[in-house]
């Protein structure tokens, strides 16, 4: 496995200090996913703004307010699965720029909207753009990083998903309260120009296509990827049919074990995020003032655990043990969070469960990048993310059903313990196979 000493040796043999263009690439990915999550969270603040609801004619109409998120999630899940093969044809750079362009169209529509139908259409377009965008990050990491650095690379961009919600709520609350709801869309549109510029100016589909990378860094990246590429069939990717792109992962049962694990993760995450405020207020008796600091706690834990995962993944060279530990510990935290008597201990344990469950995200993408050849990476990533996010949309409703059946919130939370157990067993199979 190449190490810093290998990198130094490569540089010495070529007589130059390696550039660090791969870290610029991952910085672009972090900024892109951060801005994407700002765009999707904006609607959560708008749903509480009386002027917006009145202007759109949906004040007091809960179903239509909920539709703003539902149509986004539906379009997001479908786009992940259906459109991700385009990324394998166009390459991640051009495909990502197309996606960010779709975000811009949706945000312009939102800022100019005069009816609820326009808002919904914009949300669908945003869902398509972001759903198509997400798998392309994995393709970039696969192309630009040797296996021994992918854990940290994946952690770096995944952390953007936790930072954005923590920033978005106070930012949009201020902008909407001070300037009006349309300005929140205008702000998102302007900020969205940043990833377009960065993708155009600082990225390329592969290291060999980048104009500014030097020979030392290129040699280091390709040396680290040599063994992996030796296992992949050398063909012209642009001439592959869709069936040829699907075959490497559709027939690999380890891929489907990873999909099941990722589905369990998404079910636990969305289930907890959706019900945690209601549980803390109704079942544990927290006031709104007390819940203020608790709202950011899951995201703070998420940032810390994702960073730890990136380090561990590269250090031990395996990812399945991290997946197994993450969901086992998350399930235990949910169990004790539901059964402990002290309300503050319960709140911290449930916030820990959110953070621990997302801890496995960088490791899951790193494992996927080792399982699937580059020619199929966008397609495989989109299928995994689309299936998991699409089916996990049922998780909040399922928890509500268990709450209704049992008559307590504990019944709903304990079904998430079962989700953690399933994920632990599935990851255990991958551990035995030494992934």
C-alpha positions as CSV (number, residue, x, y, z in Angstrom):
1,X,0.0,0.0,0.0
2,X,1.5,3.3,-1.0
3,X,2.3,5.6,2.0
4,X,3.7,9.1,2.5
5,X,7.2,7.6,2.0
6,X,6.1,6.1,-1.3
7,X,4.8,9.6,-2.3
8,X,8.1,11.1,-1.4
9,X,9.9,8.4,-3.3
10,X,7.8,9.0,-6.4
11,X,8.5,12.8,-6.2
12,X,12.3,12.2,-5.7
13,X,12.4,9.8,-8.7
14,X,10.8,12.5,-10.9
15,X,12.7,15.4,-9.5
16,X,9.7,17.4,-8.5
17,X,7.3,18.1,-5.6
18,X,3.8,16.6,-6.3
19,X,0.9,18.9,-6.8
20,X,-2.2,18.5,-4.7
21,X,-4.9,18.7,-7.3
22,X,-6.8,15.8,-5.9
23,X,-7.5,17.8,-2.7
24,X,-8.8,20.7,-4.8
25,X,-11.2,18.2,-6.4
26,X,-12.5,17.0,-3.0
27,X,-12.8,20.7,-1.9
28,X,-15.1,21.2,-4.9
29,X,-17.2,18.2,-3.9
30,X,-17.5,19.5,-0.3
31,X,-18.7,22.9,-1.5
32,X,-21.0,21.4,-4.0
33,X,-22.8,19.1,-1.6
34,X,-22.9,21.9,1.1
35,X,-24.7,24.2,-1.4
36,X,-27.0,21.4,-2.5
37,X,-28.2,20.8,1.0
38,X,-28.7,24.5,1.6
39,X,-31.1,24.5,-1.4
40,X,-33.1,21.5,-0.1
41,X,-33.3,22.8,3.5
42,X,-34.6,26.3,2.4
43,X,-38.1,24.9,2.0
44,X,-38.2,23.9,5.7
45,X,-37.9,27.5,6.8
46,X,-40.4,28.7,4.1
47,X,-42.9,26.2,5.5
48,X,-43.0,28.3,8.7
49,X,-43.2,31.7,6.9
50,X,-46.7,33.1,6.9
51,X,-46.1,35.5,4.0
52,X,-44.8,32.7,1.7
53,X,-47.7,30.4,2.7
54,X,-50.3,33.2,2.1
55,X,-48.8,34.2,-1.2
56,X,-48.9,30.6,-2.4
57,X,-52.4,30.1,-1.1
58,X,-51.4,27.1,1.1
59,X,-51.6,28.6,4.6
60,X,-53.1,26.1,7.0
61,X,-53.1,23.4,4.3
62,X,-50.8,20.8,5.7
63,X,-51.0,18.4,2.8
64,X,-49.8,20.9,0.3
65,X,-47.0,22.2,2.6
66,X,-45.8,18.6,3.0
67,X,-45.9,18.1,-0.8
68,X,-43.0,20.6,-1.1
69,X,-40.7,18.0,0.4
70,X,-42.5,14.9,-0.9
71,X,-42.2,15.8,-4.6
72,X,-38.6,16.7,-4.1
73,X,-37.8,13.3,-2.5
74,X,-39.8,11.4,-5.1
75,X,-37.9,13.2,-8.0
76,X,-34.6,12.8,-6.2
77,X,-35.0,9.0,-5.8
78,X,-36.1,8.4,-9.4
79,X,-33.3,10.6,-10.8
80,X,-30.7,8.7,-8.8
81,X,-31.7,5.4,-10.4
82,X,-32.8,6.5,-13.9
83,X,-30.3,9.3,-14.8
84,X,-27.1,8.2,-13.1
85,X,-26.0,6.1,-16.1
86,X,-25.6,9.5,-18.0
87,X,-22.7,10.3,-15.7
88,X,-20.8,7.3,-16.9
89,X,-21.3,8.5,-20.5
90,X,-20.7,12.2,-20.1
91,X,-18.1,12.0,-17.4
92,X,-18.6,13.6,-13.9
93,X,-17.5,17.1,-14.8
94,X,-19.9,17.8,-17.6
95,X,-22.7,15.9,-15.9
96,X,-22.3,17.8,-12.6
97,X,-22.3,21.2,-14.4
98,X,-25.6,20.1,-16.0
99,X,-27.0,19.2,-12.6
100,X,-26.1,22.5,-11.1
101,X,-27.6,24.2,-14.1
102,X,-30.9,22.5,-13.2
103,X,-30.6,23.7,-9.6
104,X,-30.3,27.3,-11.0
105,X,-33.5,26.9,-13.1
106,X,-35.4,25.6,-10.1
107,X,-34.2,28.5,-7.9
108,X,-35.1,31.1,-10.4
109,X,-38.6,29.6,-10.7
110,X,-38.9,29.7,-6.9
111,X,-37.9,33.4,-6.7
112,X,-40.3,34.4,-9.5
113,X,-43.2,32.1,-8.4
114,X,-46.7,33.5,-8.4
115,X,-48.5,30.2,-7.7
116,X,-48.0,27.0,-5.8
117,X,-47.8,25.0,-9.0
118,X,-44.6,26.9,-10.0
119,X,-43.1,26.1,-6.6
120,X,-43.9,22.4,-7.0
121,X,-42.5,22.3,-10.5
122,X,-39.3,24.0,-9.2
123,X,-39.0,21.4,-6.4
124,X,-39.3,18.6,-9.0
125,X,-36.5,20.1,-11.1
126,X,-34.4,20.5,-8.0
127,X,-35.0,16.9,-7.0
128,X,-33.9,15.7,-10.5
129,X,-30.8,17.9,-10.5
130,X,-29.7,16.9,-7.0
131,X,-30.6,13.2,-7.5
132,X,-28.5,13.1,-10.7
133,X,-25.7,15.0,-8.9
134,X,-25.2,12.8,-5.9
135,X,-23.7,9.6,-7.5
136,X,-21.2,11.7,-9.5
137,X,-19.2,12.5,-6.4
138,X,-18.4,8.9,-5.9
139,X,-17.2,8.7,-9.5
140,X,-14.9,11.7,-9.0
141,X,-13.3,10.0,-5.9
142,X,-12.9,6.7,-7.7
143,X,-11.1,8.4,-10.5
144,X,-8.9,10.8,-8.5
145,X,-7.9,9.0,-5.3
146,X,-5.9,5.8,-4.7
147,X,-7.7,3.3,-2.5
148,X,-5.6,4.1,0.6
149,X,-6.9,7.8,0.6
150,X,-10.6,7.3,-0.3
151,X,-11.8,7.0,3.2
152,X,-10.7,10.5,4.1
153,X,-11.7,11.8,0.6
154,X,-15.3,10.5,1.1
155,X,-15.5,11.8,4.6
156,X,-14.4,15.3,3.4
157,X,-17.4,15.7,1.1
158,X,-19.9,13.8,3.2
159,X,-19.2,16.1,6.1
160,X,-20.8,18.9,3.9
161,X,-24.2,17.2,4.4
162,X,-23.9,17.7,8.2
163,X,-22.5,21.3,8.1
164,X,-25.2,22.6,5.7
165,X,-28.2,22.0,7.9
166,X,-26.5,23.5,10.9
167,X,-25.8,26.7,8.9
168,X,-29.0,26.8,6.9
169,X,-31.6,27.3,9.6
170,X,-30.1,30.5,11.1
171,X,-29.1,31.8,7.7
172,X,-32.5,31.4,6.0
173,X,-34.4,32.5,9.1
174,X,-32.4,35.8,9.0
175,X,-32.7,36.3,5.2
176,X,-36.4,35.6,5.0
177,X,-37.2,37.6,8.2
178,X,-35.1,40.6,7.0
179,X,-35.6,40.7,3.3
180,X,-38.5,38.4,2.4
181,X,-39.0,34.9,1.2
182,X,-38.1,35.5,-2.5
183,X,-34.6,36.7,-1.5
184,X,-33.9,33.2,0.0
185,X,-34.2,31.8,-3.5
186,X,-32.2,34.6,-5.0
187,X,-29.4,34.0,-2.5
188,X,-29.4,30.2,-3.3
189,X,-29.2,31.0,-7.0
190,X,-26.2,33.3,-6.5
191,X,-24.4,30.8,-4.2
192,X,-25.1,28.1,-6.8
193,X,-22.8,29.9,-9.3
194,X,-19.9,28.9,-7.1
195,X,-19.8,25.2,-7.8
196,X,-20.3,25.8,-11.6
197,X,-17.2,28.0,-11.6
198,X,-15.2,25.6,-9.5
199,X,-16.2,22.6,-11.7
200,X,-15.3,24.5,-14.9
201,X,-12.1,26.0,-13.6
202,X,-10.6,23.4,-11.2
203,X,-11.8,19.9,-12.2
204,X,-11.3,17.3,-14.9
205,X,-12.9,13.8,-15.2
206,X,-9.6,12.1,-14.6
207,X,-6.1,13.1,-13.4
208,X,-4.6,12.7,-16.9
209,X,-7.1,15.2,-18.3
210,X,-6.2,17.9,-15.8
211,X,-4.0,20.6,-17.2
212,X,-2.3,21.6,-14.0
213,X,-1.4,18.3,-12.4
214,X,2.3,17.4,-12.5
215,X,3.9,14.1,-13.3
216,X,4.7,13.3,-9.6
217,X,1.1,13.5,-8.4
218,X,-0.2,11.7,-11.5
219,X,2.4,8.9,-10.9
220,X,1.4,8.6,-7.2
221,X,-2.4,8.3,-8.0
222,X,-1.9,5.8,-10.8
223,X,0.6,3.7,-8.7
224,X,-2.0,3.4,-6.0
225,X,-4.8,2.5,-8.5
226,X,-2.6,0.0,-10.4
227,X,-3.7,-3.2,-8.7
228,X,-7.4,-2.1,-8.8
229,X,-7.3,-1.3,-12.5
230,X,-5.6,-4.6,-13.2
231,X,-8.8,-6.3,-12.0
232,X,-11.0,-4.2,-14.3
233,X,-11.5,-5.0,-17.9
234,X,-9.7,-2.6,-20.2
235,X,-12.3,-1.4,-22.7
236,X,-13.5,1.8,-24.2
237,X,-16.0,3.0,-21.6
238,X,-17.7,5.3,-24.1
239,X,-18.8,2.3,-26.2
240,X,-20.3,0.2,-23.4
241,X,-24.0,-0.5,-23.5
242,X,-26.2,0.0,-20.5
243,X,-26.3,-3.8,-19.9
244,X,-22.5,-3.9,-19.9
245,X,-22.4,-1.2,-17.3
246,X,-25.1,-2.9,-15.1
247,X,-23.6,-6.4,-15.2
248,X,-20.5,-5.8,-12.9
249,X,-22.6,-4.8,-9.9
250,X,-26.1,-6.2,-10.5
251,X,-24.7,-9.7,-10.4
252,X,-22.5,-9.0,-7.3
253,X,-24.4,-10.0,-4.2
254,X,-21.9,-8.1,-2.0
255,X,-23.2,-4.9,-3.7
256,X,-26.7,-5.8,-2.7
257,X,-25.7,-6.4,0.9
258,X,-24.2,-2.9,0.9
259,X,-27.5,-1.6,-0.6
260,X,-29.5,-3.2,2.2
261,X,-27.1,-1.8,4.8
262,X,-27.4,1.7,3.2
263,X,-31.2,1.4,3.2
264,X,-31.2,0.6,6.9
265,X,-28.9,3.6,7.5
266,X,-31.3,5.9,5.7
267,X,-34.4,4.5,7.5
268,X,-32.8,5.1,10.8
269,X,-31.6,8.6,9.9
270,X,-34.9,9.9,8.4
271,X,-36.9,8.1,11.1
272,X,-34.9,9.8,13.9
273,X,-34.7,13.2,12.2
274,X,-38.4,13.3,11.4
275,X,-39.6,12.2,14.9
276,X,-36.9,13.5,17.3
277,X,-38.4,17.0,17.8
278,X,-41.9,15.6,18.5
279,X,-40.5,12.9,20.8
280,X,-38.4,15.3,22.9
281,X,-41.3,17.7,23.3
282,X,-44.2,15.4,23.8
283,X,-42.7,12.3,25.4
284,X,-39.8,13.9,27.3
285,X,-41.2,17.3,28.1
286,X,-38.6,19.6,26.7
287,X,-39.5,23.2,26.1
288,X,-38.9,24.9,22.7
289,X,-36.1,27.0,24.3
290,X,-34.4,23.8,25.6
291,X,-34.7,22.1,22.2
292,X,-32.8,24.9,20.5
293,X,-29.3,23.6,21.3
294,X,-30.5,20.0,20.8
295,X,-31.4,20.7,17.2
296,X,-27.8,21.0,16.2
297,X,-26.4,18.3,18.4
298,X,-27.0,15.4,15.9
299,X,-25.2,17.3,13.1
300,X,-22.2,18.1,15.4
301,X,-21.9,14.4,16.3
302,X,-22.2,13.6,12.6
303,X,-19.3,15.9,11.6
304,X,-17.1,14.4,14.3
305,X,-17.9,10.7,13.5
306,X,-17.6,11.1,9.8
307,X,-14.1,12.7,10.2
308,X,-13.2,9.8,12.5
309,X,-14.4,7.3,9.9
310,X,-12.3,8.8,7.1
311,X,-9.2,8.3,9.2
312,X,-10.1,4.8,10.4
313,X,-11.0,3.6,6.9
314,X,-7.6,4.6,5.4
315,X,-5.8,3.4,8.5
316,X,-7.1,-0.2,8.7
317,X,-7.8,-0.6,5.0
318,X,-11.2,-2.1,5.6
319,X,-14.7,-0.7,5.7
320,X,-17.2,-3.4,6.7
321,X,-16.1,-3.4,10.4
322,X,-16.9,0.3,10.5
323,X,-20.4,-0.3,8.9
324,X,-21.0,-3.1,11.4
325,X,-20.0,-1.0,14.5
326,X,-21.8,2.2,13.3
327,X,-25.2,0.6,13.1
328,X,-24.8,-1.7,16.1
329,X,-23.9,1.3,18.3
330,X,-26.6,3.5,16.8
331,X,-29.2,0.8,17.5
332,X,-28.0,0.5,21.1
333,X,-28.2,4.3,21.5
334,X,-31.8,4.3,20.2
335,X,-32.7,1.5,22.7
336,X,-31.2,3.2,25.7
337,X,-32.4,6.6,24.6
338,X,-36.0,5.2,24.5
339,X,-35.7,3.4,27.9
340,X,-33.5,5.7,30.1
341,X,-35.4,7.8,32.6
342,X,-33.4,11.0,32.5
343,X,-34.6,13.2,29.6
344,X,-31.2,14.8,29.0
345,X,-29.5,11.4,28.8
346,X,-32.3,10.4,26.3
347,X,-31.8,13.4,24.1
348,X,-28.0,13.0,24.0
349,X,-28.3,9.2,23.3
350,X,-30.7,9.8,20.4
351,X,-28.5,12.6,19.0
352,X,-25.6,10.1,19.3
353,X,-27.6,7.6,17.3
354,X,-28.0,10.0,14.5
355,X,-24.3,10.8,14.4
356,X,-23.3,7.1,14.7
357,X,-25.6,6.0,11.9
358,X,-24.2,8.6,9.6
359,X,-20.7,7.6,10.7
360,X,-20.8,4.7,8.2
361,X,-21.6,6.9,5.2
362,X,-18.0,7.6,4.1
363,X,-17.0,3.9,4.7
364,X,-20.0,2.7,2.6
365,X,-19.0,4.9,-0.4
366,X,-15.4,3.8,0.0
367,X,-16.4,0.1,0.0
368,X,-18.6,0.7,-3.1
369,X,-15.7,2.3,-4.9
370,X,-13.6,-0.9,-4.3
371,X,-16.5,-3.2,-5.4
372,X,-17.5,-1.5,-8.6
373,X,-15.3,-0.7,-11.7
374,X,-15.0,2.9,-12.8
375,X,-17.1,2.2,-16.0
376,X,-20.1,1.5,-13.8
377,X,-19.5,3.8,-10.8
378,X,-22.1,6.5,-11.5
379,X,-24.8,3.9,-12.4
380,X,-24.1,1.8,-9.3
381,X,-23.9,4.8,-7.0
382,X,-27.2,6.2,-8.3
383,X,-29.0,2.8,-7.9
384,X,-27.8,2.5,-4.3
385,X,-28.6,6.0,-3.3
386,X,-31.9,6.1,-5.1
387,X,-33.2,2.8,-3.8
388,X,-32.1,3.6,-0.2
389,X,-33.6,7.2,-0.2
390,X,-36.7,6.2,-2.0
391,X,-37.7,3.3,0.3
392,X,-36.5,5.1,3.4
393,X,-39.2,7.8,2.7
394,X,-41.6,5.2,4.2
395,X,-39.6,5.2,7.5
396,X,-41.3,8.2,9.2
397,X,-44.8,6.8,8.3
398,X,-43.8,3.3,9.6
399,X,-42.7,4.8,12.9
400,X,-46.0,6.7,13.1
401,X,-47.8,3.4,12.6
402,X,-45.9,1.7,15.4
403,X,-46.6,4.7,17.7
404,X,-50.3,4.4,16.9
405,X,-50.3,0.6,17.5
406,X,-48.4,0.6,20.7
407,X,-49.7,4.0,22.0
408,X,-46.2,5.2,22.9
409,X,-43.3,6.8,21.2
410,X,-41.1,4.0,22.5
411,X,-42.8,1.5,20.2
412,X,-41.8,3.6,17.2
413,X,-38.2,4.1,18.3
414,X,-37.8,0.4,19.1
415,X,-38.6,-0.5,15.5
416,X,-35.4,1.4,14.6
417,X,-33.5,-0.8,17.0
418,X,-34.6,-3.7,14.7
419,X,-33.3,-1.7,11.7
420,X,-29.9,-1.4,13.4
421,X,-29.9,-5.1,14.1
422,X,-30.5,-6.0,10.4
423,X,-27.8,-3.6,9.2
424,X,-25.4,-5.1,11.8
425,X,-26.0,-8.6,10.5
426,X,-25.7,-7.6,6.8
427,X,-22.4,-5.8,7.5
428,X,-21.2,-8.8,9.5
429,X,-21.4,-10.9,6.4
430,X,-19.1,-8.4,4.6
431,X,-16.8,-8.4,7.6
432,X,-16.4,-12.2,7.3
433,X,-15.4,-11.6,3.7
434,X,-12.8,-9.2,4.8
435,X,-14.1,-6.1,3.1
